Amino acid sequence: MPDAPTNEYSRRTETVEGMTVGVTSYKVGTRYSARVDNIDPGAIIARAQGSTRIEAERDALENAALTLRLRDASQAMRRSAESLPTNREKK
């Protein structure tokens, strides 16, 4: 499969919810696909498609922001639960 033209592939870094992420977008047929990853090890946080590169990247970044906010909220809840007293009486 031949390499995609350089103007159809884009890779950059951005900061989302305090985390540096990689944003990759490329054209597939008549639509654009975008993904946001955590750079190292490169796990995908969010994906999106759109009729333009801007639309695909915007949706992927919005999805990534939501995912990262949910992750942070989950971690905060876990820390809060772990700090609860565990000296309940056994029945």
Backbone as ProteinMPNN parsed JSONL, in Angstrom:
{"seq_chain_A": "MPDAPTNEYSRRTETVEGMTVGVTSYKVGTRYSARVDNIDPGAIIARAQGSTRIEAERDALENAALTLRLRDASQAMRRSAESLPTNREKK", "coords_chain_A": {"N_chain_A": [[0.848, -1.175, 0.0], [0.707, 2.162, -0.916], [2.377, 4.992, 0.581], [0.535, 7.519, 2.339], [-0.154, 10.789, 1.059], [1.763, 13.546, 2.331], [0.235, 15.771, 3.051], [-2.123, 14.706, 3.825], [-1.815, 13.44, 6.184], [-1.384, 14.061, 9.581], [0.381, 14.905, 12.535], [0.665, 15.879, 15.84], [1.397, 17.415, 19.06], [-0.554, 18.136, 21.943], [-2.009, 19.696, 24.84], [-4.259, 18.256, 26.992], [-6.581, 18.445, 29.476], [-4.469, 18.788, 31.299], [-2.643, 16.875, 30.517], [-0.102, 15.859, 28.287], [-0.721, 15.006, 25.039], [-0.8, 13.032, 22.007], [-1.969, 13.962, 18.83], [-3.344, 12.6, 16.081], [-4.212, 12.69, 12.693], [-5.83, 11.736, 9.641], [-6.705, 11.13, 6.225], [-9.279, 9.034, 5.083], [-10.548, 7.642, 2.422], [-13.204, 9.631, 1.67], [-13.481, 10.845, 4.068], [-12.242, 12.064, 7.248], [-10.175, 10.715, 9.782], [-9.404, 10.765, 13.23], [-7.262, 10.488, 16.06], [-6.493, 10.41, 19.524], [-3.781, 10.021, 21.612], [-1.815, 8.811, 24.431], [0.881, 9.277, 24.05], [3.32, 7.986, 25.244], [2.854, 4.952, 26.44], [1.596, 5.188, 23.976], [-1.091, 4.559, 23.964], [-4.413, 4.581, 22.822], [-6.64, 7.149, 23.544], [-8.929, 8.403, 22.636], [-11.07, 8.441, 19.721], [-12.242, 9.688, 16.559], [-14.337, 10.6, 13.759], [-14.808, 12.618, 10.843], [-16.169, 14.935, 8.407], [-14.315, 16.8, 7.768], [-10.861, 17.549, 8.51], [-10.581, 19.243, 10.699], [-13.05, 18.942, 12.041], [-12.968, 16.188, 12.742], [-10.67, 16.102, 14.393], [-11.433, 17.929, 16.408], [-13.676, 16.616, 17.558], [-12.429, 14.252, 18.465], [-10.627, 15.321, 20.338], [-12.431, 16.46, 22.174], [-13.706, 14.131, 23.081], [-11.492, 12.876, 24.246], [-10.895, 14.671, 26.309], [-13.172, 14.351, 27.924], [-12.894, 11.626, 28.603], [-10.487, 11.737, 30.076], [-11.237, 13.447, 32.184], [-13.169, 11.835, 33.42], [-11.514, 9.727, 34.202], [-9.886, 11.043, 36.075], [-11.838, 11.752, 37.973], [-12.665, 9.227, 38.784], [-10.311, 8.265, 39.965], [-10.095, 10.084, 42.091], [-12.398, 9.419, 43.535], [-11.752, 6.808, 44.255], [-9.513, 7.264, 45.904], [-10.794, 8.67, 47.938], [-12.581, 6.74, 48.921], [-10.76, 4.877, 49.864], [-9.771, 6.217, 52.033], [-11.685, 6.063, 53.96], [-12.786, 5.03, 57.201], [-11.959, 1.738, 58.317], [-12.693, 0.195, 60.408], [-15.053, -1.251, 61.064], [-17.501, -2.92, 62.997], [-17.702, -6.458, 63.222], [-20.421, -8.54, 62.405]], "CA_chain_A": [[0.0, 0.0, 0.0], [1.567, 3.341, -0.972], [2.248, 5.938, 1.692], [-0.413, 8.612, 2.125], [0.522, 12.067, 0.857], [2.042, 14.196, 3.602], [-0.81, 16.715, 3.43], [-3.287, 13.952, 4.297], [-1.463, 12.872, 7.482], [-0.918, 15.096, 10.498], [0.68, 14.439, 13.897], [1.156, 16.959, 16.691], [1.104, 17.234, 20.476], [-1.387, 19.143, 22.593], [-2.29, 19.424, 26.238], [-5.681, 18.056, 27.262], [-6.797, 18.171, 30.903], [-3.173, 18.741, 31.969], [-1.817, 15.765, 30.014], [0.379, 16.02, 26.924], [-1.217, 13.913, 24.209], [-0.551, 13.105, 20.582], [-3.166, 14.041, 18.0], [-3.043, 12.117, 14.735], [-5.376, 12.687, 11.808], [-5.512, 11.307, 8.286], [-7.875, 10.981, 5.384], [-9.626, 7.689, 4.658], [-11.601, 7.858, 1.433], [-13.649, 11.028, 1.641], [-13.628, 11.305, 5.454], [-11.029, 12.143, 8.06], [-10.151, 10.027, 11.069], [-8.467, 11.366, 14.184], [-7.136, 9.77, 17.326], [-5.706, 11.067, 20.56], [-3.114, 8.987, 22.414], [-1.037, 9.333, 25.546], [2.249, 9.366, 23.55], [4.152, 6.869, 25.692], [3.203, 4.022, 25.378], [0.824, 5.389, 22.751], [-2.438, 3.987, 24.08], [-5.424, 5.483, 22.288], [-7.588, 7.665, 24.526], [-10.188, 8.706, 21.945], [-11.075, 8.446, 18.255], [-13.42, 10.32, 15.965], [-14.316, 10.793, 12.312], [-15.563, 13.787, 10.411], [-16.048, 15.257, 6.986], [-13.109, 17.61, 7.636], [-9.827, 17.269, 9.519], [-10.896, 20.043, 11.889], [-14.178, 18.295, 12.724], [-12.51, 14.923, 13.32], [-9.762, 16.394, 15.506], [-12.206, 18.562, 17.478], [-14.462, 15.585, 18.242], [-11.503, 13.362, 19.177], [-10.118, 16.049, 21.509], [-13.532, 16.55, 23.147], [-13.864, 12.793, 23.673], [-10.325, 12.638, 25.096], [-11.059, 15.49, 27.518], [-14.175, 13.679, 28.749], [-12.279, 10.399, 29.13], [-9.498, 12.087, 31.101], [-11.964, 13.952, 33.355], [-13.755, 10.668, 34.086], [-10.41, 9.009, 34.843], [-9.505, 11.799, 37.261], [-12.918, 11.634, 38.955], [-12.613, 7.86, 39.297], [-9.169, 8.177, 40.874], [-10.436, 10.843, 43.294], [-13.364, 8.621, 44.288], [-11.034, 5.676, 44.825], [-8.728, 7.772, 47.037], [-11.731, 9.008, 48.993], [-13.074, 5.485, 49.501], [-9.661, 4.24, 50.598], [-9.515, 6.949, 53.269], [-12.76, 5.804, 54.911], [-12.373, 4.095, 58.275], [-12.264, 0.325, 58.029], [-12.847, -0.512, 61.675], [-16.449, -1.6, 61.313], [-17.658, -4.136, 63.815], [-18.208, -7.644, 62.522], [-21.693, -9.034, 62.974]], "C_chain_A": [[0.891, 1.234, 0.0], [1.331, 4.248, 0.227], [1.26, 7.038, 1.333], [0.368, 9.894, 1.867], [0.681, 12.802, 2.183], [0.955, 15.182, 4.009], [-2.075, 16.007, 3.928], [-3.042, 13.323, 5.669], [-0.914, 13.989, 8.36], [-0.699, 14.483, 11.873], [1.234, 15.621, 14.665], [0.866, 16.618, 18.146], [0.275, 18.41, 20.961], [-1.519, 18.768, 24.055], [-3.801, 19.364, 26.428], [-5.818, 17.661, 28.728], [-5.462, 17.974, 31.635], [-2.24, 17.641, 31.495], [-1.386, 16.07, 28.582], [-0.01, 14.783, 26.132], [-0.78, 14.124, 22.769], [-1.874, 13.118, 19.836], [-2.757, 13.664, 16.579], [-4.315, 12.169, 13.915], [-4.92, 12.34, 10.396], [-6.816, 11.099, 7.528], [-8.047, 9.521, 4.978], [-10.807, 7.832, 3.7], [-11.952, 9.33, 1.376], [-13.783, 11.622, 3.033], [-12.279, 11.339, 6.154], [-11.229, 11.36, 9.351], [-9.123, 10.72, 11.945], [-8.426, 10.497, 15.419], [-6.247, 10.575, 18.248], [-5.099, 9.953, 21.396], [-2.247, 9.629, 23.479], [0.471, 9.32, 25.282], [3.108, 8.18, 23.971], [3.371, 6.089, 26.725], [2.391, 4.164, 24.103], [-0.559, 4.77, 22.78], [-3.469, 5.015, 23.618], [-6.421, 5.845, 23.381], [-8.945, 7.901, 23.873], [-9.975, 8.67, 20.434], [-12.312, 9.192, 17.79], [-13.231, 10.391, 14.454], [-15.122, 12.027, 11.982], [-15.361, 14.039, 8.935], [-14.861, 16.165, 6.712], [-12.114, 17.202, 8.723], [-10.158, 17.995, 10.821], [-12.012, 19.388, 12.698], [-13.726, 17.008, 13.418], [-11.616, 15.173, 14.529], [-10.511, 17.008, 16.68], [-12.993, 17.519, 18.269], [-13.567, 14.635, 19.03], [-10.96, 14.046, 20.43], [-11.194, 16.212, 22.573], [-13.744, 15.211, 23.842], [-12.71, 12.48, 24.618], [-10.451, 13.424, 26.399], [-12.065, 14.843, 28.466], [-13.598, 12.423, 29.39], [-11.308, 10.715, 30.255], [-10.159, 12.667, 32.345], [-12.591, 12.801, 34.13], [-12.693, 9.859, 34.811], [-10.015, 9.709, 36.132], [-10.563, 11.694, 38.36], [-12.917, 10.254, 39.588], [-11.463, 7.698, 40.291], [-9.446, 8.921, 42.176], [-11.417, 10.064, 44.156], [-12.682, 7.435, 44.963], [-10.204, 6.117, 46.038], [-9.632, 8.087, 48.217], [-12.244, 7.75, 49.694], [-11.993, 4.797, 50.324], [-9.386, 4.938, 51.923], [-10.614, 6.746, 54.318], [-12.276, 4.852, 55.993], [-12.8, 2.667, 57.952], [-12.482, -0.478, 59.304], [-14.305, -0.784, 62.031], [-16.505, -2.879, 62.142], [-18.222, -5.254, 62.985], [-19.464, -8.114, 63.204], [-21.653, -10.51, 63.188]], "O_chain_A": [[1.767, 1.341, 0.858], [0.246, 4.274, 0.808], [1.156, 7.442, 0.175], [1.457, 10.064, 2.414], [-0.174, 12.691, 3.061], [0.764, 15.415, 5.203], [-3.0, 16.665, 4.404], [-3.954, 12.738, 6.254], [-0.072, 14.772, 7.92], [-1.484, 13.65, 12.326], [2.16, 16.289, 14.207], [0.169, 15.644, 18.433], [0.389, 19.527, 20.455], [-1.18, 17.655, 24.456], [-4.525, 20.294, 26.073], [-5.242, 16.666, 29.167], [-5.344, 17.096, 32.489], [-1.142, 17.497, 32.032], [-2.2, 16.489, 27.76], [0.327, 13.659, 26.503], [-0.437, 15.233, 22.36], [-2.792, 12.37, 20.173], [-1.927, 14.33, 15.96], [-5.375, 11.746, 14.375], [-3.784, 12.61, 10.007], [-7.881, 10.916, 8.118], [-7.089, 8.857, 4.582], [-11.929, 8.111, 4.123], [-11.107, 10.172, 1.072], [-14.162, 12.785, 3.17], [-11.31, 10.724, 5.708], [-12.315, 11.351, 9.931], [-8.099, 11.202, 11.46], [-9.411, 9.855, 15.784], [-5.37, 11.318, 17.81], [-5.804, 9.047, 21.839], [-1.977, 10.829, 23.441], [1.255, 9.349, 26.23], [3.579, 7.437, 23.111], [3.245, 6.574, 27.849], [2.5, 3.313, 23.221], [-1.137, 4.488, 21.73], [-3.395, 6.186, 23.99], [-6.973, 4.974, 24.054], [-9.985, 7.635, 24.475], [-8.862, 8.844, 19.938], [-13.297, 9.314, 18.518], [-12.119, 10.26, 13.942], [-16.004, 12.433, 12.738], [-14.498, 13.437, 8.295], [-14.436, 16.3, 5.565], [-12.485, 16.588, 9.723], [-10.031, 17.43, 11.907], [-11.914, 19.296, 13.922], [-14.078, 16.778, 14.575], [-11.779, 14.535, 15.569], [-10.255, 16.65, 17.829], [-12.983, 17.531, 19.5], [-13.91, 14.251, 20.148], [-10.846, 13.41, 21.477], [-10.897, 16.112, 23.764], [-13.939, 15.164, 25.056], [-12.919, 11.886, 25.676], [-10.149, 12.902, 27.472], [-11.837, 14.792, 29.675], [-13.792, 12.184, 30.582], [-11.305, 10.035, 31.281], [-9.696, 12.411, 33.457], [-12.552, 12.788, 35.36], [-12.934, 9.358, 35.91], [-9.828, 9.063, 37.163], [-10.229, 11.562, 39.537], [-13.141, 10.12, 40.791], [-11.624, 7.066, 41.336], [-9.077, 8.446, 43.249], [-11.285, 10.048, 45.38], [-12.995, 7.097, 46.104], [-10.188, 5.441, 47.066], [-9.283, 7.807, 49.364], [-12.329, 7.708, 50.921], [-12.282, 4.202, 51.362], [-8.832, 4.331, 52.84], [-10.478, 7.213, 55.449], [-11.454, 3.973, 55.734], [-13.868, 2.433, 57.386], [-12.455, -1.708, 59.273], [-14.729, -0.569, 63.167], [-15.677, -3.779, 62.004], [-19.104, -5.047, 62.151], [-19.567, -8.091, 64.431], [-22.631, -11.092, 63.658]]}, "name": "protein", "num_of_chains": 1, "seq": "MPDAPTNEYSRRTETVEGMTVGVTSYKVGTRYSARVDNIDPGAIIARAQGSTRIEAERDALENAALTLRLRDASQAMRRSAESLPTNREKK"}
